[in-house]
Amino acid sequence: MSAQLYPAAKELADVLWQHHTLYRERDGGMVIRGEHVQRWISLGVAGTRGDVRIRAGVILDGGTTAPARTETVVPLAAGTPELAAACRRLLADLTSAAEPSVQVRVPRTPRPPKARGRTVVRWVLIGAAVTAVTLYALTAYSASLGG
């Protein structure tokens, strides 16, 4: 069965990515690396019925591979189109899982112009009150010194 993986992986690699690297794993499985898309696909024997376990993962910075994030089992006899469709589904799942979640921010409703004017008037009145209290305190202090 593992002897049949190389031709299947070769055809699959040509269908999936124009630029790819194909190599054999220690356990006899095949790996297809798409450096330009930072993804990898692995084909391995799954059981004794002629099934292929397809796994997909990402290639990290520096070229190391992250553990598989998605996987499925497909009969090898299904042919290249079925294997390619399964790989594309896994890659799509991988891409959607890798994308950061989008946080939706509710935009602040702008204040009406009258409210802005009230805020400015409020700050001016507070500033005037602080100034008046300060002047009163300085006058009272100066009078107590006899001046």
C-alpha positions in Angstrom: 0.0 0.0 0.0 2.8 2.5 0.9 4.3 1.8 -2.6 1.1 3.2 -4.1 1.3 6.4 -2.1 4.2 7.9 -4.1 2.5 8.0 -7.5 -0.7 9.2 -5.8 1.1 11.9 -3.9 3.0 13.0 -7.0 -0.2 13.5 -9.0 -1.9 15.2 -6.1 1.0 17.6 -5.6 0.8 18.6 -9.2 -2.9 19.2 -8.9 -2.8 21.2 -5.7 0.3 23.5 -6.0 2.4 24.5 -8.9 5.4 24.9 -6.6 5.8 22.1 -4.1 8.3 19.7 -2.4 7.5 16.0 -2.1 9.3 13.7 0.3 8.8 10.4 2.1 8.3 10.3 5.9 10.0 7.6 8.1 6.8 5.6 8.4 6.4 5.4 4.6 3.9 8.2 4.2 4.4 11.1 1.8 4.5 14.8 2.5 3.7 17.6 0.1 5.0 21.0 1.2 3.7 24.2 -0.4 6.2 26.8 0.9 4.6 29.6 -1.0 1.3 29.0 0.9 2.9 28.0 4.2 0.9 24.7 4.2 1.7 21.0 4.1 -0.3 17.9 3.3 0.6 14.4 4.5 -0.6 11.1 3.0 -0.3 7.9 5.1 -1.7 4.4 5.2 -4.9 4.2 7.3 -5.7 0.6 8.2 -5.6 -2.3 5.8 -8.6 -1.5 3.5 -6.7 0.7 1.1 -7.6 3.9 2.9 -5.3 7.0 3.0 -5.2 9.3 6.0 -4.8 12.8 4.8 -3.5 15.4 7.3 -2.9 19.1 6.8 -0.9 21.7 8.8 0.9 25.0 8.6 4.6 25.7 8.0 6.0 28.0 10.7 8.6 30.7 10.4 11.9 29.1 9.9 10.5 26.2 7.9 9.4 23.9 10.7 6.0 22.3 10.5 3.3 22.6 13.1 1.4 19.5 14.1 -1.6 18.6 11.9 -4.7 20.6 12.6 -7.1 18.7 10.4 -7.3 15.2 9.0 -9.6 12.9 7.1 -9.6 9.3 5.7 -10.3 8.7 2.0 -10.0 5.5 -0.1 -6.9 5.6 -2.3 -9.0 4.0 -5.1 -11.2 7.1 -5.2 -8.6 8.7 -7.5 -6.8 12.0 -7.7 -9.8 14.2 -8.1 -11.4 12.9 -4.9 -8.1 13.1 -3.0 -7.6 16.7 -4.2 -11.1 17.7 -3.1 -10.5 16.2 0.3 -7.2 18.1 0.5 -8.8 21.4 -0.5 -11.5 20.9 2.2 -8.8 20.4 4.8 -6.8 23.4 3.6 -9.9 25.5 3.7 -10.7 24.4 7.2 -7.0 25.1 8.1 -7.2 28.5 6.7 -10.4 29.5 8.4 -9.0 28.1 11.7 -5.7 30.0 11.3 -7.3 33.4 10.6 -7.6 35.5 13.7 -11.1 36.0 15.0 -12.5 39.3 14.0 -13.7 41.4 16.9 -16.6 43.6 16.0 -16.4 47.0 17.6 -19.7 48.9 17.9 -19.0 52.4 16.7 -19.7 55.1 19.2 -22.7 57.2 18.3 -21.6 60.8 18.0 -23.0 63.2 20.4 -25.3 65.8 18.9 -23.8 69.3 18.5 -25.8 70.7 21.4 -24.3 68.1 23.8 -20.8 69.2 22.7 -21.6 72.8 23.4 -22.9 72.0 26.8 -19.8 70.1 27.7 -17.6 73.1 26.6 -19.8 75.5 28.6 -19.6 73.1 31.6 -15.7 73.1 31.5 -15.6 76.9 31.1 -17.8 77.3 34.2 -15.8 74.9 36.2 -12.6 76.7 35.2 -14.1 80.1 36.1 -15.3 78.7 39.5 -11.8 77.4 40.4 -10.3 80.7 39.4 -12.7 82.7 41.5 -12.1 80.4 44.6 -8.4 80.8 44.1 -8.6 84.6 43.8 -10.8 84.7 46.9 -8.4 82.5 48.9 -5.4 84.7 47.9 -7.2 87.9 48.8 -8.2 86.5 52.2 -4.7 85.3 52.8 -3.2 88.6 51.8 -5.7 90.5 54.0 -4.8 88.3 57.0 -1.1 89.2 56.6 -2.1 92.9 56.9 -1.4 93.7 53.3 
